[in-house]
Amino acid sequence: MAVTLADWMLYTLWGIFGLMMVDFLIAFFQSFWKGAFDLTFVLDYLKDVLYYILPLDIIVSFVPADPTKWTLVVFFFIAGIAVIFKFVRDIIKKFN
């Protein structure tokens, strides 16, 4: 496990995808055990990828064009932490 900036950006995306998977599995098993199994909830996770993950990837692709080399990286981490908190909050709501 390295500690370079690029590695921390990768770990942020892994954290987001991991929490998204945990949230998906909780929703999947809750709907399965309630008997209201419907695959349309998968579309919400596809929207999350489109609205949260894709912009983070676009920010990463613009980092080489950033003249300061830090502005977009800081924005990436702020947005990544916000997405992580969003999924943690969604997981907590599913248990309440």
Steps between C-alpha positions, in 0.01 A plus 500: 500500500666816379448855621539704182232745395389285206461203733282701739282605208462135405419405862232769504332348195531152650334627817217651301445183298524286813238704684282500189521121490414469870204734451387298198524168683305633799224631270502176302463274803242723667282502190552126451396410855199734494374324188496826307787397276521740208809563293416863429699607807810410298432807286559720806851359530563559130392861556742522792782388273398758242451787746781432750771275354520633145557863608781381729659320207468813287669704773787250506537521123531882520772495767790509246351816346475677838771766520524480880493117507317520836166671442328209330662246732363681805160527332514127421560409864229736627249354253616144574456544875156651439398195295636267770294681765194477273528122476572461872188707574294288257621180667409633845153602374437150370538358851269757663 
